[in-house]
Amino acid sequence: MEQNLFKVAEVQLSYKPHFNAQERPQISSSKQAYNLLMANWDMELINYIEQAKMILLNRNNRVLGIINLSTGGGASTVMDSRVIFATALKATATSLIVAHNHPSGNLRPSSEDIRLTEKLKQAGRLLEIEVHDHLIVSESSYYSMAEEGMM
């Protein structure tokens, strides 16, 4: 039994930014977030399958990184709150923006999108990581839950 106590995996944390903080883009609107996401989205897949991404931000809303959270099917993808916040904590992010696409082009949030957003907001409050927005995107437009008063 004693020998098994020491058979555990080592956990290492690392975050290696390659840019000075002042050189990073600063997000002050959902339109800027959308433009940044579209510059980093696989446009070959945007009308085909759902994907989810996250923008991590520092205190000055400077971009720490863009994370590919998941790739799903034609009608859904998974955004795991544990992965979202584990990643944000690892990067020492103080806020984040999540986004996913609707291949159908319908930008209205589903009841599941609204439920997930509420769950992320609550978890963020607990961890002191603000969820600024949840964007639903297409290749030509977006829906911002923050702009619609849902944040």
C-alpha positions as CSV (number, residue, x, y, z in Angstrom):
1,M,0.0,0.0,0.0
2,E,2.8,2.4,0.9
3,Q,4.4,2.0,-2.5
4,N,1.3,3.0,-4.3
5,L,1.1,6.4,-2.5
6,F,4.0,7.6,-4.6
7,K,2.8,6.4,-8.0
8,V,1.1,9.6,-9.1
9,A,1.6,11.8,-12.1
10,E,3.6,14.9,-11.9
11,V,1.7,18.1,-12.8
12,Q,3.6,20.8,-14.6
13,L,2.3,24.3,-15.4
14,S,3.8,26.3,-18.2
15,Y,2.8,29.4,-20.2
16,K,5.3,30.7,-22.6
17,P,4.2,34.0,-24.2
18,H,6.2,34.9,-27.3
19,F,5.2,38.6,-27.4
20,N,5.6,41.6,-25.2
21,A,2.2,42.4,-23.5
22,Q,1.9,45.8,-25.3
23,E,2.3,44.1,-28.7
24,R,-0.7,41.9,-28.3
25,P,-4.1,42.9,-29.7
26,Q,-6.5,44.6,-27.3
27,I,-10.2,43.7,-27.4
28,S,-12.6,46.4,-26.5
29,S,-15.7,45.3,-28.5
30,S,-17.4,42.2,-29.7
31,K,-16.7,43.3,-33.3
32,Q,-12.9,43.2,-32.6
33,A,-13.3,39.8,-31.0
34,Y,-15.2,38.5,-34.0
35,N,-12.6,39.9,-36.4
36,L,-9.8,38.2,-34.5
37,L,-11.7,34.9,-34.3
38,M,-12.4,35.0,-38.1
39,A,-8.7,35.6,-38.8
40,N,-8.0,32.4,-36.8
41,W,-11.0,30.2,-37.9
42,D,-10.8,27.3,-40.4
43,M,-13.1,28.9,-43.0
44,E,-13.2,25.6,-44.9
45,L,-15.2,24.2,-41.9
46,I,-17.3,27.1,-40.7
47,N,-20.4,26.2,-42.8
48,Y,-19.9,22.4,-42.3
49,I,-19.2,21.6,-38.6
50,E,-19.5,23.3,-35.3
51,Q,-16.3,24.4,-33.6
52,A,-15.7,26.3,-30.3
53,K,-12.9,28.7,-29.5
54,M,-11.9,30.9,-26.6
55,I,-10.0,34.2,-26.4
56,L,-8.0,34.5,-23.2
57,L,-7.4,38.1,-22.0
58,N,-5.3,39.8,-19.3
59,R,-6.4,42.7,-17.1
60,N,-6.0,45.2,-20.0
61,N,-8.0,43.0,-22.3
62,R,-4.9,42.2,-24.2
63,V,-5.0,38.8,-25.9
64,L,-3.0,36.1,-24.2
65,G,-4.1,33.5,-26.7
66,I,-6.8,31.9,-28.8
67,I,-7.7,28.3,-27.9
68,N,-9.4,25.7,-30.0
69,L,-11.8,24.2,-27.5
70,S,-13.6,21.6,-29.6
71,T,-14.7,20.4,-32.9
72,G,-18.1,18.7,-33.1
73,G,-20.6,17.6,-35.7
74,G,-23.0,19.5,-37.9
75,A,-25.4,20.4,-35.1
76,S,-23.3,20.7,-31.9
77,T,-19.9,20.8,-30.2
78,V,-18.9,20.5,-26.6
79,M,-17.6,23.3,-24.5
80,D,-16.3,21.7,-21.3
81,S,-16.3,24.3,-18.4
82,R,-13.5,22.4,-16.7
83,V,-11.2,22.6,-19.8
84,I,-12.2,26.3,-20.3
85,F,-11.3,27.4,-16.8
86,A,-8.3,25.0,-16.4
87,T,-6.8,26.7,-19.5
88,A,-7.7,30.2,-18.3
89,L,-6.1,29.5,-14.9
90,K,-3.0,28.1,-16.5
91,A,-2.6,31.2,-18.7
92,T,-3.3,33.5,-15.7
93,A,-6.2,35.0,-17.7
94,T,-8.4,37.4,-15.9
95,S,-11.2,37.3,-18.5
96,L,-12.2,35.4,-21.5
97,I,-14.5,35.3,-24.5
98,V,-16.0,32.0,-25.8
99,A,-17.3,31.5,-29.3
100,H,-18.8,28.9,-31.5
101,N,-20.2,28.7,-35.0
102,H,-23.6,27.6,-36.2
103,P,-23.1,25.9,-39.6
104,S,-26.8,26.6,-40.4
105,G,-26.1,30.3,-40.4
106,N,-28.8,30.9,-37.8
107,L,-27.1,33.1,-35.2
108,R,-29.8,33.0,-32.6
109,P,-28.6,31.2,-29.4
110,S,-30.2,27.8,-28.6
111,S,-31.5,27.1,-25.1
112,E,-28.3,25.0,-24.6
113,D,-26.1,28.0,-25.6
114,I,-27.9,30.2,-23.0
115,R,-27.6,27.5,-20.3
116,L,-23.9,27.1,-21.0
117,T,-23.3,30.8,-20.9
118,E,-25.0,31.0,-17.4
119,K,-23.0,28.1,-16.2
120,L,-19.7,29.7,-17.4
121,K,-20.7,33.1,-15.9
122,Q,-21.3,31.5,-12.5
123,A,-18.0,29.5,-12.6
124,G,-16.1,32.6,-13.7
125,R,-17.5,34.6,-10.7
126,L,-16.3,31.9,-8.3
127,L,-12.8,31.8,-9.9
128,E,-12.6,35.6,-10.4
129,I,-12.4,35.2,-14.2
130,E,-14.9,37.3,-16.1
131,V,-16.7,35.9,-19.0
132,H,-17.0,39.0,-21.2
133,D,-19.0,37.5,-24.0
134,H,-20.2,34.4,-25.8
135,L,-20.3,34.9,-29.6
136,I,-22.1,32.8,-32.1
137,V,-20.4,33.3,-35.4
138,S,-20.8,32.7,-39.1
139,E,-18.5,33.6,-42.0
140,S,-20.3,36.9,-42.5
141,S,-21.7,37.9,-39.1
142,Y,-22.0,37.2,-35.4
143,Y,-24.4,37.3,-32.4
144,S,-23.0,38.8,-29.2
145,M,-24.7,37.7,-26.0
146,A,-23.0,40.7,-24.2
147,E,-24.5,43.1,-26.8
148,E,-27.9,41.5,-26.3
149,G,-27.8,42.0,-22.5
150,M,-27.3,38.3,-21.7
151,M,-24.0,38.7,-19.9
